[in-house]
Amino acid sequence: MLKVVRVLVVFSLLIFPAFITSEASQQDTPLMATVSVRSVFKITLQATMLDFGTVDPGTKSSEKTIGISCVTNNNNAWSVSVNAESPFSSGEYEIPISQLKWKAAATAGTGQVTDSGETSLTPENFYMAGMDEYITETPVQLAFTMFVDVPGAQPAGTYSTVVIVTMHEE
């Protein structure tokens, strides 16, 4: 009987120490995660051409309105300006670019709007973004209306020019 007890004691000493002292190991290893967010600075015009139709000398053309959408995530002050490359021209004849009039309104935006003006060859701001628009989660929407005030003695012809609408950071 004495032998049997010894075998049991030896057996239990071999099994239990491994079971009792076994602990889970843990080692933390940091993993760096990065993401780069692309800069967005974009203006979109609803139309790329305005046709004022046929107008009698000494009258105003019909008004044409285009939608303008502006988006940025640069967190900087920005504005929108308008200018023309040249006067309206038809062969040797010209209509002064100051005869191209404009009106602006913000349909979704909190910035400062210049209500109306005359187009010139140098850019003129018509919208200055509000501070809450330095990063736009939704686009700033502008309505930009133009018309031509045709001089009374203007020779017949089809006149054209290029109008430039620019979104720029201050």
C-alpha positions in Angstrom: 0.0 0.0 0.0 2.8 2.3 0.7 4.0 2.0 -2.9 0.8 3.0 -4.3 0.6 6.2 -2.3 4.1 7.2 -3.5 3.2 6.7 -7.1 0.1 8.9 -6.7 2.0 11.6 -5.0 4.8 11.7 -7.6 2.2 11.6 -10.3 0.2 14.5 -8.9 3.4 16.6 -8.4 4.3 16.2 -12.1 0.8 17.2 -13.4 -0.3 20.0 -11.0 2.8 22.2 -11.1 2.5 22.7 -14.8 -1.2 23.3 -14.6 -1.0 25.7 -11.6 1.9 27.8 -12.8 0.8 28.2 -16.4 -0.1 31.8 -17.1 -1.1 33.6 -20.4 1.6 35.8 -21.9 0.9 39.2 -23.4 3.1 41.6 -25.3 1.7 44.9 -26.7 3.1 46.1 -30.0 2.0 49.5 -31.2 0.8 49.9 -34.8 1.0 53.4 -36.3 -1.9 54.2 -38.6 -2.0 57.3 -41.0 -4.2 58.7 -43.6 -3.6 61.6 -46.0 -6.6 63.8 -46.9 -6.4 65.3 -50.4 -6.8 69.1 -50.7 -10.1 70.1 -52.3 -10.4 73.5 -53.9 -13.0 73.5 -56.7 -15.4 75.8 -58.5 -18.1 74.4 -60.8 -20.2 76.5 -63.2 -23.6 75.2 -64.2 -23.1 76.4 -67.8 -20.0 77.1 -69.9 -21.7 79.5 -72.4 -24.2 82.3 -72.2 -26.2 83.3 -75.3 -27.9 86.6 -74.9 -29.8 86.2 -78.2 -30.6 89.0 -80.6 -30.9 92.5 -79.1 -31.9 95.8 -80.5 -29.4 98.7 -80.2 -30.1 100.8 -77.2 -31.8 98.0 -75.2 -30.8 95.5 -72.6 -30.5 91.8 -73.3 -32.4 89.2 -71.4 -30.8 88.2 -68.1 -29.0 84.8 -67.9 -28.4 83.2 -64.6 -25.9 80.4 -64.0 -25.3 78.4 -60.8 -21.9 78.4 -59.2 -20.8 75.8 -56.7 -17.7 76.2 -54.5 -16.0 73.5 -52.3 -12.8 73.6 -50.2 -11.2 71.9 -47.3 -8.1 74.1 -47.1 -9.3 76.1 -44.1 -8.2 79.4 -45.7 -10.2 82.6 -46.6 -11.4 82.5 -50.2 -13.4 84.5 -52.7 -14.9 84.3 -56.2 -14.2 87.0 -58.8 -15.3 87.8 -62.4 -13.5 89.5 -65.3 -13.4 89.3 -69.1 -10.4 88.7 -71.3 -11.4 91.5 -73.7 -14.3 93.7 -74.8 -17.1 92.1 -76.8 -15.9 92.1 -80.4 -17.4 91.4 -83.9 -14.7 92.0 -86.5 -13.5 95.6 -86.1 -16.4 96.6 -83.9 -16.5 96.3 -80.1 -19.0 96.7 -77.2 -17.2 98.0 -74.1 -16.9 95.2 -71.5 -18.4 97.5 -68.9 -21.7 97.0 -70.8 -21.7 93.4 -69.5 -23.5 93.8 -66.1 -23.8 91.3 -63.4 -25.8 90.5 -60.2 -24.8 88.0 -57.6 -26.6 86.2 -54.8 -25.7 83.4 -52.4 -28.4 80.7 -52.4 -26.5 78.5 -49.9 -23.7 80.4 -48.2 -23.0 82.8 -45.4 -20.3 84.9 -47.0 -20.4 88.5 -48.1 -22.0 89.2 -51.6 -21.5 92.2 -53.8 -24.9 92.6 -55.2 -24.1 93.9 -58.7 -21.4 95.4 -60.9 -20.0 96.0 -64.3 -17.5 93.5 -65.8 -14.0 94.8 -66.4 -10.7 93.3 -67.6 -9.4 93.1 -64.0 -10.9 90.6 -61.6 -13.5 91.9 -59.2 -14.6 89.9 -56.2 -18.3 89.3 -55.9 -18.3 86.7 -53.1 -16.1 86.6 -50.0 -16.5 83.4 -48.0 -17.5 83.5 -44.3 -15.2 82.0 -41.7 -17.5 79.0 -41.4 -17.0 78.3 -45.1 -13.2 78.0 -45.0 -14.0 74.3 -44.9 -17.2 73.5 -46.8 -19.0 70.3 -45.8 -21.6 71.1 -48.4 -21.0 73.3 -51.4 -21.5 77.0 -51.3 -24.1 77.8 -54.0 -24.2 81.1 -55.8 -26.5 82.5 -58.4 -24.7 84.7 -60.9 -26.8 86.7 -63.4 -25.5 88.6 -66.4 -26.9 90.8 -69.1 -25.6 93.1 -71.8 -26.7 96.8 -72.1 -26.2 97.3 -75.8 -25.2 100.9 -76.8 -27.7 102.8 -79.0 -25.4 103.2 -82.0 -24.0 99.7 -82.0 -23.3 98.3 -85.5 -25.0 94.9 -86.3 -22.9 91.8 -85.7 -22.4 88.8 -83.4 -20.2 89.9 -80.6 -18.3 87.6 -78.2 -15.8 87.6 -75.4 -14.5 85.2 -72.7 -15.7 85.8 -69.2 -13.6 84.3 -66.4 -15.0 83.3 -63.0 -12.3 82.4 -60.5 -12.3 81.0 -57.0 -9.1 81.9 -55.2 -7.6 81.8 -51.7 -6.8 85.1 -50.1 
